[in-house]
Amino acid sequence: MDYFNQGHGGVLGPSGGRMPGSAPQATPGQVLSNPGRAPGADEVYHLVQDLRVSEHRENALLELSKRRESLQDLAPILWHSFGTIVALIQEIVCIYPQLSQPPTLTAPASNRVCNSLALLQCVASHPETRPLFLKAHIPLLLYPFLNTVSKDRPFEYLRLTSLGVIGALVKVDDAEVINFLLQTEIIPLCLRIMETGSELSKTVATFIVQKLLLDDMGLTYICQTAERFYAVSSVLEKMVRTLQQSPSIRLLKHVIRCYLRLSDNPRAREALRQCLPDCLQADPTLQCLPEPIANCLREDSVTKRWLSQLLQNLGLR
């Protein structure tokens, strides 16, 4: 399904500099001691330096990705250390040929690039490096991964990890992030995954669309044309039908929140009165809802309240 016309953006490479406060460079296999650093800091700096050495990069990627959540300042270290971001970008672009038909992406290659993406997610999450990450247009490098359709596990893992990077960007309310993602056409990529991906990928992709909708700029963008609105609403409708067969409260929560936010727009509200799935229009006491949907809502009072508010907004209760 062709959702929106695909846009194209250029990619600008980031500039690197010497790691602030770093000691003299260690050669591979050598750890330079610095008594002013916290315990384990020397090893982290050494692993970051190893990212620039092709023979040591795979191990460094693995070790740093394992520790990223416990290292508070890893993002600035990665961004400002010489050659590190370039090395991570090399890891991403070098597997592009493996995405072409017939796809040849292997599990080890997928795992390796996903470790690189995990480090970029760390950069995308940090308030100091997030604006630099956007300014360099690095998220565009992930769009070819989101555009894949193979259901093989290496591709699914690659899409899910790429979605994690975009999800990290939208978690914080930032107008620059919203504008960047709208202008670079992230929504059609998310819609395809919402329609055909695994449950976890669908959940993250729907969360991203929800966060875009919650911003006034995103709501206006999606409701600006009938084509955009119906692209989103038709995918949400298909997801509701699927959820009747395979219930997921996490996914249903995001779907209903998207519908509720759409109902804040007058034109979308009028359209939703005609196209909201019948199974969501039943009595919000749950007595008339399909059993899988009703069971999900019994587990989550917040989602049940959102559905009730949606029906009230649409004048359907």
N, C-alpha and C positions, 0 to 999 in steps of 0.2 A: 504493500500500500504506500502510495506517495503522499506524505503528510503535508509538508510545506516545500516550496522550492528551496533547494539546498544552497546555502551561502558559502562563500569562500573567503578565507582570511589569510593574511600573510603571517609568517612566523618569524619573530625577531629573536635572535639568540641573546641570552643573558650575558652580562659582563661579569667577570670574576675578579677578585682581588686577593691579596694575601690575607690569610686567616688572622683576625685581630688577636694580638697578644700571643701569637703562636711562637713556639720555640724554633730553633733551627730545624730544617727539614730532616726527617728520618729517612734512611734508605729502607727498602722493603726488607722486612725481617728484623728491623732494629727499632726499639722503643726508646725514645729519649725521655729522660726523667725530668720532671719539673716539680719541685716541692710546693709551688704555689697552687697547683691544681688539686681538685677533689680526687679522692681515690677512684681509680679506674679511668680518669680523664685521659691519661696518656694513651691507654689502649684505644679509646674512642678516636682520638686524633690520629693515631696510627692507622686505624681502619679507614678513616676518611681519606687519608693520604693514599692508602692502597687502592682506592677506587680509580685512581689515575693510572694504575699499573695493570695492564690487561691480564697478566698471569695471576694476579691476586684479587681481581675485581669480584669474581663470583663469590668467593668466601666472604669478602668484605660486605657485599650486598646482603648476604644471608645473615651475618652477625649483626649488622646495623639495623636491619629490618626487625630482627627479634627484639632489639633493645629500644626501639624508637619511642615507645610510650613511656619509658622510664627516664629518658634523657630530655630534660626540659628545654635545653638550648641547642638541641641537635639541628633544628631548622636553620638558624643563623649560621651555625658552623658549616653546614652543607652549602648554603648559598654563598657565603663569603670566602670559602676556601678555594684556592686556585684550581680551576679545571674540573671541579666536582660535578657541577650541573651539566657541563658538556659531556662528561662521562655517562651520566644518567640518561641524557638525551641520545647518546650513541647506542645505549642498550635498547632504547625504544625503537629508534628508526631502523636498526639493523634487522629487526624481525618483520618489517613491512613485507618483504618479498614472500614470507611464509604465509601471508594472509590471502594471497592471490589464489585463484582457482587453477588447479585443485589445491586446496589448502594443505600445507605440510607442517603446520605448527605442532611441535612435540611437547609433551608434558614438561621435560626439563627446561626447554626454552621458554615455555609459558611461566614456569615457576621463577626463572631468573628475571624475566622482565617484570613480573609482578612484585618482586623484591625491590626493583627500581621504582616502580609506581608507589609502593608503600612509603618509600623515602620522600617521593614527591608529594604524597598526601600529607606528610609531616610538614613540608614546606608550605603547602596550601592552607594548613590549619593555623599556622603561627601568625600573629598580628603584624610582626615586623616584616616577614617575608611574603605574606599573601599579596600585597600590592605589587611587589617586584615580580612575583610569579605571574600575575595577570598581565603586567606591562610587557613582559617578554612573550606573551601569547603562548605559553607552554601548554595550557589545556588543549589547544588545537591539535597537538601531537597525539592526544588520546582519542580523538574522534574516529580515526580509522579502526581502532579496536571496538568502539561502540557500534560501528557500522557493520560488523561481521554478523553472520547469521547462522554459522555452524553451531550445532548443539553439542558438539564434542566437548568433553570436560576442559581441555586446555583453553578453548575459546571462551567457554562460560566463565572460567576462573579469570581470564583476562578482561572480559567485559565487566564482571563484578568488581574487580579491583580498580578498574578505570572509573566506574561509577562512584567508588569510594572516594576518589580524588575530587570529583565534582561535588559529591555530597559534603565533603569537608569544606568546600568553598561556600556552599549555600547555607551551612549551619548558622553562620553569623550573618545577621541582617546588614548587608553592605550593598548600597546602590550601584557601585562600580562593578561588583560581581554580577548582579542581576542584569545590568546593561550589557556587559560582555557576553554573558551566556545567551541572552536573547538575540543579540546582533550576530552571533556566530552559529545560530540555528541549532542549539542543543535540544530543543523540544522535539523535533521530528525523530532524533536518535533515541530519546527517552521513550517516545510513543511506540516505536517499533519493539523495544525491549519490554515495555509494559504489555504488549500484545503477545509476544512469542517467547520471552525469556523464562528462566527458572523462577520459582516463587521468590527466592531471595533477591534476584536481580530485578524482578518486577517491583518488589517492595522498595528498593533503593531508588529505582527510576521514578516511581510514583511519588516518593518523598521529595525528589528534586523538583518535579513538576508542581507539587504542592507548595514548596517554598517559593517558587517563581510566581505562582498565583497569589500568594499571600502578600507579595509586594504590589503596590498600586500600579507600578510600571508593567509588571508581568501580567496582571489582570487586564489592563487596558490593551496590551499587545495581543493577548489571546482572543479577546472579545472584539478586536478591531475589525475583523472580517468574518463573514459566515464560514469561510473555508477553514480558518484556524479554529474557530469554536467547534465546528462539527468534527474536525480531526481529533480534537481532544475528547469531546463528549462521546463519540462513537467508540473510541478505545475504552473509555471508562465503562460504557455499557457492556462491551464484550467481557471486560474483567468481572463485572457483577454476575454475568451469566456463568462464567467459569467458577466464581466463588460459590455458586449454588452447588456445584459438583465437588469442589475441593475447598472447603472453608479455611480461611486464614484471618484471624482477627487483626493481625498487624497490617495486612494488605487492605482489608475492608476499611480499617480506620482511615488510612490515607485516601482511599477512593472517596469515602463519604466527605472527608474534609475538603477534597477538591471540588466536589459538587456544591458543598455549602459555600465555599468561597466564590464559585461561579455565580451563585444566586445573588451575590451582592451587586452584580452588574445588571442594570435594567433590561438590556437587550437579551443577555444570556438567561435572565430569570424567565422572560417570556418564552424563550425557546425551550428551556428545561421543563416547562409545564407540559410540553408536547413530547419530549424525548427522554424524560427520566424513566429508568426501567420500572416496569409495573411492580416488580417484587419489592421495590423500595417505597412504593406508594401506599402500602398497607398500613393498618392501624399501628402506630408506634408503641402500643401496649404489647406488641409482638404476637398477639393472638392470631393475626392473619398473615404474618410474614412466613416465607418458606422456612422450613425447620433449620437448615444449615445457617441461614442468615440470622434467624432468631437466636440460635444457640450462641453465635459469635457475639451478638449484642448483649446477651445476658452476662457475658464475661467482662464487658467493658461499658460502664455506665456513661463514660465521656462520649464514646462513639454513638451510643443510643441517644444521648442528649443532642448531639450534632444532627442526627437524622431527624429528630423531632423538630429542631430549629429549621432545617432545610425544608421540610414539608410545610411548616408555618410560613416561611418566606415565599413559597410557591403557591400558597393558598390551597394546599391539598389536604388540610386537616381543619 
